Amino acid sequence: MENPEEKNEELQFSNRIPLDELRNTVAEIKGQLNKVIIGQQDFIELLIVSLLANGHVLIEGVPGIAKTITAKLFAKTLKTDFSRIQFTPDLMPSDVLGTSVLNMKESEFEFKKGPIFSNIVLIDEINRAPAKTQAALFEVMEERQITMDGIKYDMEYPFMVLATQNPVEQEGTYPLPEAQLDRFLFKIRVGYPSLENEVNILKSHHDRKLTAPETLISGVLTPEKLRNFRELVQSVLIEEKIFSYIAQIVDKSRNHPHLYLGGSPRASIAIMNASKAFAAMSGRDFVTPDDVKRALAPVLRHRIILSPEREMEGMAPETVIDMISQSIEIPR
């Protein structure tokens, strides 16, 4: 007679790719950040997903809700270099990329690298710099390199841009070009904490006294381990019906009556890569429709443009994204 226990063992699910170490490291990063950051679990999770999916992040929220400190502490959990650039209206491209300086000894120009030459780069108030400085970021964000005086300079691995902007105070700001917005994997909207979390924030600050939050955070992830994790994420299985599901959603955004501009093919790829990272972080080696749904709003909200009529009515991009999602049949 067949042993039921043996049958159960045969039916037990096992991954094709080893994801235990990835999940443990993600939990460790969250644990480090939770020592200081309270009530921003979705924000932290999306930062980790973008890191695993090799993408850049635009962080939007009103002042004082821990956008910058969360980005700084997140960078500290990685055993890599970190730099911060404060964007201002008088910032020049050379202030970001670097400039050629005459070496008097050698009687020739040599390139002095700017603050963009780091691993994790935090750009504070990215929409405060003029168009020519914004344009300086196009090449480095897409190709992880800059070209100066005809010479190509590659960025060290890994390279990730975390940019913040304030959605309220628009005086003296420059709207980001659509081409630049499209280079961000996610746009993360950070809101106010709940009443309970705000009480915990006050207690945490009181208990820390004068201790700098950076001293509480330890490095968890090395570049070598990150490279391995990214390879695992890229190996996550996606079935044909999931490809079709993603493509239908993005295609619908291009023909939706409430939208002036829909998602690009880069948006489709971003949804796919983010879905793989969500699946891997959940311990699965295959993507489900729920993984796709979790990626839709942060990937599409900054890529789509509402029609003038819907914008005047105050409709949010997330509302249209939800409408599109509900109109497409979920694959089984």
N, C-alpha and C positions, 0 to 999 in steps of 0.2 A: 504494500500500500504506500502511496506517495506521502512523504512527510510534508505537512503544511508549512513548517518553518523553512524547509529548503526551498519551497515554491516562493515564499515571501522574499527570501534572499535574492532569488533570480529576478523578481519583479522590482527590486529596489532600484531607484533612479541613481545613475552615476554620470558625472560630467565627462565629456571627451577631453576637456582641458582642465588643468588644476587651478582652481579659483580660491582655495582656502587662504593662501598667503595674501592675495589681493584683498579679500574681505577683512582679514585681520588687520591689515595695514590701514584700510579705510576707517575701521572702527577706532584704531589708535589715533589717527589724525583727528577724528571727531572728538575723541576723548581729550586730546590736548587742547583743542579750541574751546571745548565746553568748560575748561577751567576758568576762562575769562568771558567768553561770549555766551550770552543767555538768551534763549528764545529765538534763535535765528537758524533753526535746523534746516529748513528748506534752502536758505542762502548757502549754508556750508555744504550741503549735499550737491547743489548745482556747481559750486566751485570745484569740488572733487571730480564730478562728472566731466566738466570742461577740461580739467587737467588730464584725465585718462583719455579723453577724446582728442587731445592735442589742439584745443581751441582757445581763443581769447574771450574775455568777458567784459561786458559793459554793465556797470552797477549803477542803478538809478534810485535815488531816494533823497528825502529832505535832510538838511544838516542835523548832525547830532545823533544819528541812529546806528553808529558803529560801522559804517561802510568802510572807511579807511582803515580803522584798527583791525577789523576782521580780515581785510585783504593783507595787511602787514603780518598779522599773526599766522594766517594761512601760509604765506611765503616762508615763515620761520619754521613751519613743520617740515619743509623740504630742505635737504642739506645742499643748498645751492646759493648762488649770489642773489642779492636783492638790491634794487635801486628804486628811488622815488623821484618823480618829476612833477613839479607844480606848474601846470599850464596857466599862462597869463597872456593878456592881449599883446604884450610886446615880445613874446617868446619867438625866437627865430629858429628855422630848421637846424642851423649849426649848433644851437644850444641843446638840441636833442640828439642829433646824429654824430656830431663832432666836426672838427675843422682841420684844414691843412695849415701847419705852422712852419715858418722858415727855421731850419736848423742852421745856426750860424757856423758851427764847426764843420758840418758836412757841405754847407752852401747848397742845400736842397730842401724841398718841402717834405715834411713828414706828417702823417695823419694822426691827430690826437682824438682818440675815441670819446664819444659823448656818453651820457648816462643810459642811453638805450642799450648799450653793450653790457647786458647783464642777463641773468636767467629769468627771474620774475621781475617785471617792471610794473610798478604802480604809477599810473598817470592820474593825478588828482585834478578834478574839474576839467576834463578833456575838452569840453565845449567852450572854454574861455580863450583858446588860441585861434588865430586867424587861419584862413584857408591854406596858405602856403605851408604853415607848420603842420596842419592836419595831413596835407598831401605827402609830407615827409614820412608819414607812418605807413603809407599804402604798401610800399615794396617790402618793408621789414615785417609787417604783419602777415602778408600773404606768402612770401618766399623765404622768410627767416634770413634775410641778407640785406645789405645796403650797397649801393654803388656810389662811390665818391671819386671824382676826377678820373673816371673810366676804370677804376679798380673795384673789384667785388670783395666785400668783407662779409664772411659768414658769421652768423650768431652762434654762440656756444649752445650745446644741448643741455637742458631743455630751454625753450624760449616761450614765454607767455606774458601777454599784456593784460593787466587788470586796470580798467579805466572807470573812474567815477564821474557822475554828473548830477547836478541838482535840477529837478524838474520844475521848481517853483520860481526861483530868482533868475529871470531871463535877461536882465539888463547887462549889457556888455558881454553877451555870449554869441557864439556863432553856431548855427545848426550843423550837425555833422553831415557830410555828404552821404547820399545813399550808398555810394561805392565803398565808403569806409564802414558804414554800419553793417554792410553785408559781410565784412571780414570778421565781425564778432560772432562767435558760435552762439552765445547766449546774451540776452539782455535780461538781467535779474532786477526785478523791482523789490525794493526793501521797504517794508512798512513799519509803522510804530509797533512797539511791543504791547502785549496784553497787560492788563492791570497787575495780574499775578507776576508776570515776568519783570515788570518794572519794579515791583517790590523786591524781587530777587536781585535785580541789578543794583539797587541801593544797598542791600545787605552785602553783596559781593564787593562793592567799592569800599564800604565801611570796613569789612574784614581785611581787605588787602592793604589798607592804610596807604603808605607811600611806596609800596612795592610796585615797580614798573611791570605792566602786564607781559612785556616781552621776556622778562626773566623767568616767567612761569611756563613758557612753551619750549619744548625740546624738539629737535629735528628727528623726523621719523623716516622719511623717504629719500633714498639716494637717487641720482640720475640713472645709474645702472638698473636699479630695481624698477624705476619708473618706465624705462625703455622696455623692460620685460613685461610689465603690466600692460603697456600699450599694445604690445604684440599679442598678448592674450585677448585683449578687448577686440582687436581686429579679427581674431579667429572665431569670435562668437557667431553662431549659425543664424542666418536669416533665410526663411523660406520664400519661395517665389511669391506667395500670396501677400507677404509682408512688404516686399518690394512694391507690389502693385498698390497696396494700401497707402503707403507713403506717397507714391507718385500721384495717386488720385487726389489726395488731400492738397498737395501743392498745386496740381493742375486746376483744381476747383478754385483756389485762391486767385488764379489769374483771370478767371471768368466770372467772379462773383460780383453781383450788382452793387454791393456796398463798398467795394474796393476799387481804388484808382490804380494801385500797383500790387501785384501778387508776389509770391515767393519765386526765387530763381532756382536753377538746378543746384547751386551751392546750398540753398536752403534744404533741398531734398537730401543731399549728402550729409548735411549737419544733423538732420533728424535721424538719419540712419546711424551715424557715428555715436550720437548721444544715446540712442536706444540701445546700442550694443553696450555702452558703458553702464547704463541703468541695469541691464540684464546681468552683467558681470558682477556688479556691486550687490545684486540680489542673490548671487551664487548660482546663476543659471548660465548655461553655455548656448542658449538660444533666445531670440527676441520674441516677445509677445506683443499683441496689440496694445496692452496697457503700458508697456515701455515706450511705444511710439506716442501714445497720448500724453505721457508725462513730459515728453520732449517738445511737444507742439508749441505751447505758449512761449517758453523762453527762447526758442529758435525763431519763431515767426513774428513776434510782437514788434520787433524793430525793423523787419524787412517789408512788411505790408504797409500800404498807405490807404487810409480811408478815403472814400469819395468826399468831395466838399460838403455835400448835403448831410452825410452821416457825421462828419466831423463837427459841423455846426450844431447838430443835435446832441453832441457830447458822447457819442457812442465810443466805447473802448475797443481797441484792436482785439483784446481777448474775447469779447462778445462774438465777433465775427469768426474768430478761430474756433470757438465752441460750436457755432452754427455749422461751420464747414465739417467739423469732426462728427457731429451728430447726423449729418446728411450722407455720410459715406458708410456703407455697410461694413461692419466689423468682420474680418475674416475668421473663420472657425477652423 
